[in-house]
């Protein structure tokens, strides 16, 4: 059964690094440009909060939240991209097709130091 439109009630933005080859075998953000560029805006999604944790790393305490985000199939979705939902930036940790093959299910993480 395909993803029901009623499930995709939230709107998210998909962003990716705004880096180009730097001529030295690496990638860098061109001067004066933002670190990320928008790939798609107002993408219908289902956003579900899974769990939150508090961790201390290098003497810094940070709260992290794990999310499950489902969208319709979209080419190029990798862990290098990120999801923005309102004011929440989510790093994509995994991308997998849903059970019917018409959507993508992503595990994402927000909070922390990055």
Phi and psi restraints in degrees (range 20) as a CNS / XPLOR table:
assign (resid 1 and name C) (resid 2 and name N)
       (resid 2 and name CA) (resid 2 and name C) 1.0 -64.1 20.0 2
assign (resid 2 and name N) (resid 2 and name CA)
       (resid 2 and name C) (resid 3 and name N) 1.0 163.3 20.0 2
assign (resid 2 and name C) (resid 3 and name N)
       (resid 3 and name CA) (resid 3 and name C) 1.0 -62.8 20.0 2
assign (resid 3 and name N) (resid 3 and name CA)
       (resid 3 and name C) (resid 4 and name N) 1.0 124.0 20.0 2
assign (resid 3 and name C) (resid 4 and name N)
       (resid 4 and name CA) (resid 4 and name C) 1.0 -73.3 20.0 2
assign (resid 4 and name N) (resid 4 and name CA)
       (resid 4 and name C) (resid 5 and name N) 1.0 134.9 20.0 2
assign (resid 4 and name C) (resid 5 and name N)
       (resid 5 and name CA) (resid 5 and name C) 1.0 -57.0 20.0 2
assign (resid 5 and name N) (resid 5 and name CA)
       (resid 5 and name C) (resid 6 and name N) 1.0 -32.6 20.0 2
assign (resid 5 and name C) (resid 6 and name N)
       (resid 6 and name CA) (resid 6 and name C) 1.0 -64.5 20.0 2
assign (resid 6 and name N) (resid 6 and name CA)
       (resid 6 and name C) (resid 7 and name N) 1.0 -21.8 20.0 2
assign (resid 6 and name C) (resid 7 and name N)
       (resid 7 and name CA) (resid 7 and name C) 1.0 -74.3 20.0 2
assign (resid 7 and name N) (resid 7 and name CA)
       (resid 7 and name C) (resid 8 and name N) 1.0 -29.7 20.0 2
assign (resid 7 and name C) (resid 8 and name N)
       (resid 8 and name CA) (resid 8 and name C) 1.0 -93.4 20.0 2
assign (resid 8 and name N) (resid 8 and name CA)
       (resid 8 and name C) (resid 9 and name N) 1.0 67.9 20.0 2
assign (resid 8 and name C) (resid 9 and name N)
       (resid 9 and name CA) (resid 9 and name C) 1.0 -88.6 20.0 2
assign (resid 9 and name N) (resid 9 and name CA)
       (resid 9 and name C) (resid 10 and name N) 1.0 -22.2 20.0 2
assign (resid 9 and name C) (resid 10 and name N)
       (resid 10 and name CA) (resid 10 and name C) 1.0 -90.6 20.0 2
assign (resid 10 and name N) (resid 10 and name CA)
       (resid 10 and name C) (resid 11 and name N) 1.0 163.7 20.0 2
assign (resid 10 and name C) (resid 11 and name N)
       (resid 11 and name CA) (resid 11 and name C) 1.0 -122.0 20.0 2
assign (resid 11 and name N) (resid 11 and name CA)
       (resid 11 and name C) (resid 12 and name N) 1.0 131.6 20.0 2
assign (resid 11 and name C) (resid 12 and name N)
       (resid 12 and name CA) (resid 12 and name C) 1.0 -124.7 20.0 2
assign (resid 12 and name N) (resid 12 and name CA)
       (resid 12 and name C) (resid 13 and name N) 1.0 162.8 20.0 2
assign (resid 12 and name C) (resid 13 and name N)
       (resid 13 and name CA) (resid 13 and name C) 1.0 -113.0 20.0 2
assign (resid 13 and name N) (resid 13 and name CA)
       (resid 13 and name C) (resid 14 and name N) 1.0 140.8 20.0 2
assign (resid 13 and name C) (resid 14 and name N)
       (resid 14 and name CA) (resid 14 and name C) 1.0 -109.4 20.0 2
assign (resid 14 and name N) (resid 14 and name CA)
       (resid 14 and name C) (resid 15 and name N) 1.0 129.0 20.0 2
assign (resid 14 and name C) (resid 15 and name N)
       (resid 15 and name CA) (resid 15 and name C) 1.0 -125.7 20.0 2
assign (resid 15 and name N) (resid 15 and name CA)
       (resid 15 and name C) (resid 16 and name N) 1.0 157.8 20.0 2
assign (resid 15 and name C) (resid 16 and name N)
       (resid 16 and name CA) (resid 16 and name C) 1.0 -139.2 20.0 2
assign (resid 16 and name N) (resid 16 and name CA)
       (resid 16 and name C) (resid 17 and name N) 1.0 161.7 20.0 2
assign (resid 16 and name C) (resid 17 and name N)
       (resid 17 and name CA) (resid 17 and name C) 1.0 -58.9 20.0 2
assign (resid 17 and name N) (resid 17 and name CA)
       (resid 17 and name C) (resid 18 and name N) 1.0 142.2 20.0 2
assign (resid 17 and name C) (resid 18 and name N)
       (resid 18 and name CA) (resid 18 and name C) 1.0 -98.5 20.0 2
assign (resid 18 and name N) (resid 18 and name CA)
       (resid 18 and name C) (resid 19 and name N) 1.0 46.4 20.0 2
assign (resid 18 and name C) (resid 19 and name N)
       (resid 19 and name CA) (resid 19 and name C) 1.0 -101.2 20.0 2
assign (resid 19 and name N) (resid 19 and name CA)
       (resid 19 and name C) (resid 20 and name N) 1.0 148.0 20.0 2
assign (resid 19 and name C) (resid 20 and name N)
       (resid 20 and name CA) (resid 20 and name C) 1.0 -127.8 20.0 2
assign (resid 20 and name N) (resid 20 and name CA)
       (resid 20 and name C) (resid 21 and name N) 1.0 162.4 20.0 2
assign (resid 20 and name C) (resid 21 and name N)
       (resid 21 and name CA) (resid 21 and name C) 1.0 -57.7 20.0 2
assign (resid 21 and name N) (resid 21 and name CA)
       (resid 21 and name C) (resid 22 and name N) 1.0 134.5 20.0 2
assign (resid 21 and name C) (resid 22 and name N)
       (resid 22 and name CA) (resid 22 and name C) 1.0 -96.6 20.0 2
assign (resid 22 and name N) (resid 22 and name CA)
       (resid 22 and name C) (resid 23 and name N) 1.0 2.8 20.0 2
assign (resid 22 and name C) (resid 23 and name N)
       (resid 23 and name CA) (resid 23 and name C) 1.0 85.2 20.0 2
assign (resid 23 and name N) (resid 23 and name CA)
       (resid 23 and name C) (resid 24 and name N) 1.0 -5.4 20.0 2
assign (resid 23 and name C) (resid 24 and name N)
       (resid 24 and name CA) (resid 24 and name C) 1.0 -116.8 20.0 2
assign (resid 24 and name N) (resid 24 and name CA)
       (resid 24 and name C) (resid 25 and name N) 1.0 20.6 20.0 2
assign (resid 24 and name C) (resid 25 and name N)
       (resid 25 and name CA) (resid 25 and name C) 1.0 87.7 20.0 2
assign (resid 25 and name N) (resid 25 and name CA)
       (resid 25 and name C) (resid 26 and name N) 1.0 1.8 20.0 2
assign (resid 25 and name C) (resid 26 and name N)
       (resid 26 and name CA) (resid 26 and name C) 1.0 -121.2 20.0 2
assign (resid 26 and name N) (resid 26 and name CA)
       (resid 26 and name C) (resid 27 and name N) 1.0 -168.7 20.0 2
assign (resid 26 and name C) (resid 27 and name N)
       (resid 27 and name CA) (resid 27 and name C) 1.0 -130.8 20.0 2
assign (resid 27 and name N) (resid 27 and name CA)
       (resid 27 and name C) (resid 28 and name N) 1.0 145.0 20.0 2
assign (resid 27 and name C) (resid 28 and name N)
       (resid 28 and name CA) (resid 28 and name C) 1.0 -146.8 20.0 2
assign (resid 28 and name N) (resid 28 and name CA)
       (resid 28 and name C) (resid 29 and name N) 1.0 157.4 20.0 2
assign (resid 28 and name C) (resid 29 and name N)
       (resid 29 and name CA) (resid 29 and name C) 1.0 -82.5 20.0 2
assign (resid 29 and name N) (resid 29 and name CA)
       (resid 29 and name C) (resid 30 and name N) 1.0 127.2 20.0 2
assign (resid 29 and name C) (resid 30 and name N)
       (resid 30 and name CA) (resid 30 and name C) 1.0 -59.9 20.0 2
assign (resid 30 and name N) (resid 30 and name CA)
       (resid 30 and name C) (resid 31 and name N) 1.0 143.6 20.0 2
assign (resid 30 and name C) (resid 31 and name N)
       (resid 31 and name CA) (resid 31 and name C) 1.0 -55.8 20.0 2
assign (resid 31 and name N) (resid 31 and name CA)
       (resid 31 and name C) (resid 32 and name N) 1.0 135.8 20.0 2
assign (resid 31 and name C) (resid 32 and name N)
       (resid 32 and name CA) (resid 32 and name C) 1.0 83.9 20.0 2
assign (resid 32 and name N) (resid 32 and name CA)
       (resid 32 and name C) (resid 33 and name N) 1.0 -1.8 20.0 2
assign (resid 32 and name C) (resid 33 and name N)
       (resid 33 and name CA) (resid 33 and name C) 1.0 -107.3 20.0 2
assign (resid 33 and name N) (resid 33 and name CA)
       (resid 33 and name C) (resid 34 and name N) 1.0 153.5 20.0 2
assign (resid 33 and name C) (resid 34 and name N)
       (resid 34 and name CA) (resid 34 and name C) 1.0 -67.9 20.0 2
assign (resid 34 and name N) (resid 34 and name CA)
       (resid 34 and name C) (resid 35 and name N) 1.0 157.9 20.0 2
assign (resid 34 and name C) (resid 35 and name N)
       (resid 35 and name CA) (resid 35 and name C) 1.0 -67.1 20.0 2
assign (resid 35 and name N) (resid 35 and name CA)
       (resid 35 and name C) (resid 36 and name N) 1.0 -25.3 20.0 2
assign (resid 35 and name C) (resid 36 and name N)
       (resid 36 and name CA) (resid 36 and name C) 1.0 -129.7 20.0 2
assign (resid 36 and name N) (resid 36 and name CA)
       (resid 36 and name C) (resid 37 and name N) 1.0 152.7 20.0 2
assign (resid 36 and name C) (resid 37 and name N)
       (resid 37 and name CA) (resid 37 and name C) 1.0 -123.5 20.0 2
assign (resid 37 and name N) (resid 37 and name CA)
       (resid 37 and name C) (resid 38 and name N) 1.0 151.1 20.0 2
assign (resid 37 and name C) (resid 38 and name N)
       (resid 38 and name CA) (resid 38 and name C) 1.0 -79.6 20.0 2
assign (resid 38 and name N) (resid 38 and name CA)
       (resid 38 and name C) (resid 39 and name N) 1.0 126.8 20.0 2
assign (resid 38 and name C) (resid 39 and name N)
       (resid 39 and name CA) (resid 39 and name C) 1.0 -90.7 20.0 2
assign (resid 39 and name N) (resid 39 and name CA)
       (resid 39 and name C) (resid 40 and name N) 1.0 -44.3 20.0 2
assign (resid 39 and name C) (resid 40 and name N)
       (resid 40 and name CA) (resid 40 and name C) 1.0 -153.2 20.0 2
assign (resid 40 and name N) (resid 40 and name CA)
       (resid 40 and name C) (resid 41 and name N) 1.0 143.2 20.0 2
assign (resid 40 and name C) (resid 41 and name N)
       (resid 41 and name CA) (resid 41 and name C) 1.0 -121.8 20.0 2
assign (resid 41 and name N) (resid 41 and name CA)
       (resid 41 and name C) (resid 42 and name N) 1.0 149.5 20.0 2
assign (resid 41 and name C) (resid 42 and name N)
       (resid 42 and name CA) (resid 42 and name C) 1.0 58.6 20.0 2
assign (resid 42 and name N) (resid 42 and name CA)
       (resid 42 and name C) (resid 43 and name N) 1.0 43.5 20.0 2
assign (resid 42 and name C) (resid 43 and name N)
       (resid 43 and name CA) (resid 43 and name C) 1.0 -78.9 20.0 2
assign (resid 43 and name N) (resid 43 and name CA)
       (resid 43 and name C) (resid 44 and name N) 1.0 125.5 20.0 2
assign (resid 43 and name C) (resid 44 and name N)
       (resid 44 and name CA) (resid 44 and name C) 1.0 -61.1 20.0 2
assign (resid 44 and name N) (resid 44 and name CA)
       (resid 44 and name C) (resid 45 and name N) 1.0 133.2 20.0 2
assign (resid 44 and name C) (resid 45 and name N)
       (resid 45 and name CA) (resid 45 and name C) 1.0 -151.1 20.0 2
assign (resid 45 and name N) (resid 45 and name CA)
       (resid 45 and name C) (resid 46 and name N) 1.0 159.3 20.0 2
assign (resid 45 and name C) (resid 46 and name N)
       (resid 46 and name CA) (resid 46 and name C) 1.0 -109.2 20.0 2
assign (resid 46 and name N) (resid 46 and name CA)
       (resid 46 and name C) (resid 47 and name N) 1.0 120.9 20.0 2
assign (resid 46 and name C) (resid 47 and name N)
       (resid 47 and name CA) (resid 47 and name C) 1.0 -115.7 20.0 2
assign (resid 47 and name N) (resid 47 and name CA)
       (resid 47 and name C) (resid 48 and name N) 1.0 121.3 20.0 2
assign (resid 47 and name C) (resid 48 and name N)
       (resid 48 and name CA) (resid 48 and name C) 1.0 -125.9 20.0 2
assign (resid 48 and name N) (resid 48 and name CA)
       (resid 48 and name C) (resid 49 and name N) 1.0 127.9 20.0 2
assign (resid 48 and name C) (resid 49 and name N)
       (resid 49 and name CA) (resid 49 and name C) 1.0 -76.2 20.0 2
assign (resid 49 and name N) (resid 49 and name CA)
       (resid 49 and name C) (resid 50 and name N) 1.0 127.4 20.0 2
assign (resid 49 and name C) (resid 50 and name N)
       (resid 50 and name CA) (resid 50 and name C) 1.0 -98.2 20.0 2
assign (resid 50 and name N) (resid 50 and name CA)
       (resid 50 and name C) (resid 51 and name N) 1.0 -56.6 20.0 2
assign (resid 50 and name C) (resid 51 and name N)
       (resid 51 and name CA) (resid 51 and name C) 1.0 -165.3 20.0 2
assign (resid 51 and name N) (resid 51 and name CA)
       (resid 51 and name C) (resid 52 and name N) 1.0 158.0 20.0 2
assign (resid 51 and name C) (resid 52 and name N)
       (resid 52 and name CA) (resid 52 and name C) 1.0 -121.7 20.0 2
assign (resid 52 and name N) (resid 52 and name CA)
       (resid 52 and name C) (resid 53 and name N) 1.0 151.9 20.0 2
assign (resid 52 and name C) (resid 53 and name N)
       (resid 53 and name CA) (resid 53 and name C) 1.0 -139.8 20.0 2
assign (resid 53 and name N) (resid 53 and name CA)
       (resid 53 and name C) (resid 54 and name N) 1.0 160.3 20.0 2
assign (resid 53 and name C) (resid 54 and name N)
       (resid 54 and name CA) (resid 54 and name C) 1.0 -122.5 20.0 2
assign (resid 54 and name N) (resid 54 and name CA)
       (resid 54 and name C) (resid 55 and name N) 1.0 128.8 20.0 2
assign (resid 54 and name C) (resid 55 and name N)
       (resid 55 and name CA) (resid 55 and name C) 1.0 -133.6 20.0 2
assign (resid 55 and name N) (resid 55 and name CA)
       (resid 55 and name C) (resid 56 and name N) 1.0 150.8 20.0 2
assign (resid 55 and name C) (resid 56 and name N)
       (resid 56 and name CA) (resid 56 and name C) 1.0 -112.5 20.0 2
assign (resid 56 and name N) (resid 56 and name CA)
       (resid 56 and name C) (resid 57 and name N) 1.0 123.7 20.0 2
assign (resid 56 and name C) (resid 57 and name N)
       (resid 57 and name CA) (resid 57 and name C) 1.0 -134.9 20.0 2
assign (resid 57 and name N) (resid 57 and name CA)
       (resid 57 and name C) (resid 58 and name N) 1.0 125.1 20.0 2
assign (resid 57 and name C) (resid 58 and name N)
       (resid 58 and name CA) (resid 58 and name C) 1.0 53.9 20.0 2
assign (resid 58 and name N) (resid 58 and name CA)
       (resid 58 and name C) (resid 59 and name N) 1.0 43.9 20.0 2
assign (resid 58 and name C) (resid 59 and name N)
       (resid 59 and name CA) (resid 59 and name C) 1.0 65.8 20.0 2
assign (resid 59 and name N) (resid 59 and name CA)
       (resid 59 and name C) (resid 60 and name N) 1.0 17.0 20.0 2
assign (resid 59 and name C) (resid 60 and name N)
       (resid 60 and name CA) (resid 60 and name C) 1.0 -117.6 20.0 2
assign (resid 60 and name N) (resid 60 and name CA)
       (resid 60 and name C) (resid 61 and name N) 1.0 124.8 20.0 2
assign (resid 60 and name C) (resid 61 and name N)
       (resid 61 and name CA) (resid 61 and name C) 1.0 -92.3 20.0 2
assign (resid 61 and name N) (resid 61 and name CA)
       (resid 61 and name C) (resid 62 and name N) 1.0 130.9 20.0 2
assign (resid 61 and name C) (resid 62 and name N)
       (resid 62 and name CA) (resid 62 and name C) 1.0 -138.9 20.0 2
assign (resid 62 and name N) (resid 62 and name CA)
       (resid 62 and name C) (resid 63 and name N) 1.0 140.7 20.0 2
assign (resid 62 and name C) (resid 63 and name N)
       (resid 63 and name CA) (resid 63 and name C) 1.0 -91.4 20.0 2
assign (resid 63 and name N) (resid 63 and name CA)
       (resid 63 and name C) (resid 64 and name N) 1.0 137.5 20.0 2
assign (resid 63 and name C) (resid 64 and name N)
       (resid 64 and name CA) (resid 64 and name C) 1.0 -126.5 20.0 2
assign (resid 64 and name N) (resid 64 and name CA)
       (resid 64 and name C) (resid 65 and name N) 1.0 146.3 20.0 2
assign (resid 64 and name C) (resid 65 and name N)
       (resid 65 and name CA) (resid 65 and name C) 1.0 -125.7 20.0 2
assign (resid 65 and name N) (resid 65 and name CA)
       (resid 65 and name C) (resid 66 and name N) 1.0 134.4 20.0 2
assign (resid 65 and name C) (resid 66 and name N)
       (resid 66 and name CA) (resid 66 and name C) 1.0 -100.8 20.0 2
assign (resid 66 and name N) (resid 66 and name CA)
       (resid 66 and name C) (resid 67 and name N) 1.0 138.7 20.0 2
assign (resid 66 and name C) (resid 67 and name N)
       (resid 67 and name CA) (resid 67 and name C) 1.0 -131.1 20.0 2
assign (resid 67 and name N) (resid 67 and name CA)
       (resid 67 and name C) (resid 68 and name N) 1.0 154.6 20.0 2
assign (resid 67 and name C) (resid 68 and name N)
       (resid 68 and name CA) (resid 68 and name C) 1.0 -117.7 20.0 2
assign (resid 68 and name N) (resid 68 and name CA)
       (resid 68 and name C) (resid 69 and name N) 1.0 122.4 20.0 2
assign (resid 68 and name C) (resid 69 and name N)
       (resid 69 and name CA) (resid 69 and name C) 1.0 -120.1 20.0 2
assign (resid 69 and name N) (resid 69 and name CA)
       (resid 69 and name C) (resid 70 and name N) 1.0 125.9 20.0 2
assign (resid 69 and name C) (resid 70 and name N)
       (resid 70 and name CA) (resid 70 and name C) 1.0 -115.5 20.0 2
assign (resid 70 and name N) (resid 70 and name CA)
       (resid 70 and name C) (resid 71 and name N) 1.0 130.7 20.0 2
assign (resid 70 and name C) (resid 71 and name N)
       (resid 71 and name CA) (resid 71 and name C) 1.0 -133.5 20.0 2
assign (resid 71 and name N) (resid 71 and name CA)
       (resid 71 and name C) (resid 72 and name N) 1.0 168.1 20.0 2
assign (resid 71 and name C) (resid 72 and name N)
       (resid 72 and name CA) (resid 72 and name C) 1.0 -70.0 20.0 2
assign (resid 72 and name N) (resid 72 and name CA)
       (resid 72 and name C) (resid 73 and name N) 1.0 161.5 20.0 2
assign (resid 72 and name C) (resid 73 and name N)
       (resid 73 and name CA) (resid 73 and name C) 1.0 -50.9 20.0 2
assign (resid 73 and name N) (resid 73 and name CA)
       (resid 73 and name C) (resid 74 and name N) 1.0 137.8 20.0 2
assign (resid 73 and name C) (resid 74 and name N)
       (resid 74 and name CA) (resid 74 and name C) 1.0 -149.4 20.0 2
assign (resid 74 and name N) (resid 74 and name CA)
       (resid 74 and name C) (resid 75 and name N) 1.0 124.7 20.0 2
assign (resid 74 and name C) (resid 75 and name N)
       (resid 75 and name CA) (resid 75 and name C) 1.0 -67.2 20.0 2
assign (resid 75 and name N) (resid 75 and name CA)
       (resid 75 and name C) (resid 76 and name N) 1.0 151.1 20.0 2
assign (resid 75 and name C) (resid 76 and name N)
       (resid 76 and name CA) (resid 76 and name C) 1.0 82.9 20.0 2
assign (resid 76 and name N) (resid 76 and name CA)
       (resid 76 and name C) (resid 77 and name N) 1.0 6.2 20.0 2
assign (resid 76 and name C) (resid 77 and name N)
       (resid 77 and name CA) (resid 77 and name C) 1.0 -74.9 20.0 2
assign (resid 77 and name N) (resid 77 and name CA)
       (resid 77 and name C) (resid 78 and name N) 1.0 116.8 20.0 2
assign (resid 77 and name C) (resid 78 and name N)
       (resid 78 and name CA) (resid 78 and name C) 1.0 -135.5 20.0 2
assign (resid 78 and name N) (resid 78 and name CA)
       (resid 78 and name C) (resid 79 and name N) 1.0 175.3 20.0 2
assign (resid 78 and name C) (resid 79 and name N)
       (resid 79 and name CA) (resid 79 and name C) 1.0 -74.0 20.0 2
assign (resid 79 and name N) (resid 79 and name CA)
       (resid 79 and name C) (resid 80 and name N) 1.0 -6.4 20.0 2
assign (resid 79 and name C) (resid 80 and name N)
       (resid 80 and name CA) (resid 80 and name C) 1.0 -77.3 20.0 2
assign (resid 80 and name N) (resid 80 and name CA)
       (resid 80 and name C) (resid 81 and name N) 1.0 -19.3 20.0 2
assign (resid 80 and name C) (resid 81 and name N)
       (resid 81 and name CA) (resid 81 and name C) 1.0 -87.5 20.0 2
assign (resid 81 and name N) (resid 81 and name CA)
       (resid 81 and name C) (resid 82 and name N) 1.0 170.6 20.0 2
assign (resid 81 and name C) (resid 82 and name N)
       (resid 82 and name CA) (resid 82 and name C) 1.0 -139.0 20.0 2
assign (resid 82 and name N) (resid 82 and name CA)
       (resid 82 and name C) (resid 83 and name N) 1.0 160.2 20.0 2
assign (resid 82 and name C) (resid 83 and name N)
       (resid 83 and name CA) (resid 83 and name C) 1.0 -107.8 20.0 2
assign (resid 83 and name N) (resid 83 and name CA)
       (resid 83 and name C) (resid 84 and name N) 1.0 136.3 20.0 2
assign (resid 83 and name C) (resid 84 and name N)
       (resid 84 and name CA) (resid 84 and name C) 1.0 -120.1 20.0 2
assign (resid 84 and name N) (resid 84 and name CA)
       (resid 84 and name C) (resid 85 and name N) 1.0 122.2 20.0 2
assign (resid 84 and name C) (resid 85 and name N)
       (resid 85 and name CA) (resid 85 and name C) 1.0 -121.2 20.0 2
assign (resid 85 and name N) (resid 85 and name CA)
       (resid 85 and name C) (resid 86 and name N) 1.0 105.2 20.0 2
assign (resid 85 and name C) (resid 86 and name N)
       (resid 86 and name CA) (resid 86 and name C) 1.0 63.5 20.0 2
assign (resid 86 and name N) (resid 86 and name CA)
       (resid 86 and name C) (resid 87 and name N) 1.0 -117.7 20.0 2
assign (resid 86 and name C) (resid 87 and name N)
       (resid 87 and name CA) (resid 87 and name C) 1.0 -101.4 20.0 2
assign (resid 87 and name N) (resid 87 and name CA)
       (resid 87 and name C) (resid 88 and name N) 1.0 7.9 20.0 2
assign (resid 87 and name C) (resid 88 and name N)
       (resid 88 and name CA) (resid 88 and name C) 1.0 -99.9 20.0 2
assign (resid 88 and name N) (resid 88 and name CA)
       (resid 88 and name C) (resid 89 and name N) 1.0 118.8 20.0 2
assign (resid 88 and name C) (resid 89 and name N)
       (resid 89 and name CA) (resid 89 and name C) 1.0 -91.9 20.0 2
assign (resid 89 and name N) (resid 89 and name CA)
       (resid 89 and name C) (resid 90 and name N) 1.0 127.1 20.0 2
assign (resid 89 and name C) (resid 90 and name N)
       (resid 90 and name CA) (resid 90 and name C) 1.0 -120.1 20.0 2
assign (resid 90 and name N) (resid 90 and name CA)
       (resid 90 and name C) (resid 91 and name N) 1.0 123.9 20.0 2
assign (resid 90 and name C) (resid 91 and name N)
       (resid 91 and name CA) (resid 91 and name C) 1.0 -80.2 20.0 2
assign (resid 91 and name N) (resid 91 and name CA)
       (resid 91 and name C) (resid 92 and name N) 1.0 129.2 20.0 2
assign (resid 91 and name C) (resid 92 and name N)
       (resid 92 and name CA) (resid 92 and name C) 1.0 -77.2 20.0 2
assign (resid 92 and name N) (resid 92 and name CA)
       (resid 92 and name C) (resid 93 and name N) 1.0 125.1 20.0 2
assign (resid 92 and name C) (resid 93 and name N)
       (resid 93 and name CA) (resid 93 and name C) 1.0 -100.4 20.0 2
assign (resid 93 and name N) (resid 93 and name CA)
       (resid 93 and name C) (resid 94 and name N) 1.0 -30.1 20.0 2
assign (resid 93 and name C) (resid 94 and name N)
       (resid 94 and name CA) (resid 94 and name C) 1.0 -155.0 20.0 2
assign (resid 94 and name N) (resid 94 and name CA)
       (resid 94 and name C) (resid 95 and name N) 1.0 151.8 20.0 2
assign (resid 94 and name C) (resid 95 and name N)
       (resid 95 and name CA) (resid 95 and name C) 1.0 -133.6 20.0 2
assign (resid 95 and name N) (resid 95 and name CA)
       (resid 95 and name C) (resid 96 and name N) 1.0 127.9 20.0 2
assign (resid 95 and name C) (resid 96 and name N)
       (resid 96 and name CA) (resid 96 and name C) 1.0 -144.7 20.0 2
assign (resid 96 and name N) (resid 96 and name CA)
       (resid 96 and name C) (resid 97 and name N) 1.0 149.8 20.0 2
assign (resid 96 and name C) (resid 97 and name N)
       (resid 97 and name CA) (resid 97 and name C) 1.0 -68.2 20.0 2
assign (resid 97 and name N) (resid 97 and name CA)
       (resid 97 and name C) (resid 98 and name N) 1.0 150.7 20.0 2
assign (resid 97 and name C) (resid 98 and name N)
       (resid 98 and name CA) (resid 98 and name C) 1.0 -76.3 20.0 2
assign (resid 98 and name N) (resid 98 and name CA)
       (resid 98 and name C) (resid 99 and name N) 1.0 178.9 20.0 2
assign (resid 98 and name C) (resid 99 and name N)
       (resid 99 and name CA) (resid 99 and name C) 1.0 -66.1 20.0 2
assign (resid 99 and name N) (resid 99 and name CA)
       (resid 99 and name C) (resid 100 and name N) 1.0 -25.1 20.0 2
assign (resid 99 and name C) (resid 100 and name N)
       (resid 100 and name CA) (resid 100 and name C) 1.0 -97.8 20.0 2
assign (resid 100 and name N) (resid 100 and name CA)
       (resid 100 and name C) (resid 101 and name N) 1.0 -6.4 20.0 2
assign (resid 100 and name C) (resid 101 and name N)
       (resid 101 and name CA) (resid 101 and name C) 1.0 80.1 20.0 2
assign (resid 101 and name N) (resid 101 and name CA)
       (resid 101 and name C) (resid 102 and name N) 1.0 6.4 20.0 2
assign (resid 101 and name C) (resid 102 and name N)
       (resid 102 and name CA) (resid 102 and name C) 1.0 -104.2 20.0 2
assign (resid 102 and name N) (resid 102 and name CA)
       (resid 102 and name C) (resid 103 and name N) 1.0 4.8 20.0 2
assign (resid 102 and name C) (resid 103 and name N)
       (resid 103 and name CA) (resid 103 and name C) 1.0 -148.2 20.0 2
assign (resid 103 and name N) (resid 103 and name CA)
       (resid 103 and name C) (resid 104 and name N) 1.0 174.3 20.0 2
assign (resid 103 and name C) (resid 104 and name N)
       (resid 104 and name CA) (resid 104 and name C) 1.0 -120.9 20.0 2
assign (resid 104 and name N) (resid 104 and name CA)
       (resid 104 and name C) (resid 105 and name N) 1.0 137.6 20.0 2
assign (resid 104 and name C) (resid 105 and name N)
       (resid 105 and name CA) (resid 105 and name C) 1.0 -113.0 20.0 2
assign (resid 105 and name N) (resid 105 and name CA)
       (resid 105 and name C) (resid 106 and name N) 1.0 122.9 20.0 2
assign (resid 105 and name C) (resid 106 and name N)
       (resid 106 and name CA) (resid 106 and name C) 1.0 -117.3 20.0 2
assign (resid 106 and name N) (resid 106 and name CA)
       (resid 106 and name C) (resid 107 and name N) 1.0 137.2 20.0 2
assign (resid 106 and name C) (resid 107 and name N)
       (resid 107 and name CA) (resid 107 and name C) 1.0 -95.0 20.0 2
assign (resid 107 and name N) (resid 107 and name CA)
       (resid 107 and name C) (resid 108 and name N) 1.0 127.6 20.0 2
assign (resid 107 and name C) (resid 108 and name N)
       (resid 108 and name CA) (resid 108 and name C) 1.0 -129.2 20.0 2
assign (resid 108 and name N) (resid 108 and name CA)
       (resid 108 and name C) (resid 109 and name N) 1.0 160.9 20.0 2
assign (resid 108 and name C) (resid 109 and name N)
       (resid 109 and name CA) (resid 109 and name C) 1.0 -134.5 20.0 2
assign (resid 109 and name N) (resid 109 and name CA)
       (resid 109 and name C) (resid 110 and name N) 1.0 135.8 20.0 2
assign (resid 109 and name C) (resid 110 and name N)
       (resid 110 and name CA) (resid 110 and name C) 1.0 -122.2 20.0 2
assign (resid 110 and name N) (resid 110 and name CA)
       (resid 110 and name C) (resid 111 and name N) 1.0 165.5 20.0 2
assign (resid 110 and name C) (resid 111 and name N)
       (resid 111 and name CA) (resid 111 and name C) 1.0 86.4 20.0 2
assign (resid 111 and name N) (resid 111 and name CA)
       (resid 111 and name C) (resid 112 and name N) 1.0 -161.8 20.0 2
assign (resid 111 and name C) (resid 112 and name N)
       (resid 112 and name CA) (resid 112 and name C) 1.0 75.0 20.0 2
assign (resid 112 and name N) (resid 112 and name CA)
       (resid 112 and name C) (resid 113 and name N) 1.0 -154.0 20.0 2
assign (resid 112 and name C) (resid 113 and name N)
       (resid 113 and name CA) (resid 113 and name C) 1.0 -110.8 20.0 2
assign (resid 113 and name N) (resid 113 and name CA)
       (resid 113 and name C) (resid 114 and name N) 1.0 16.2 20.0 2
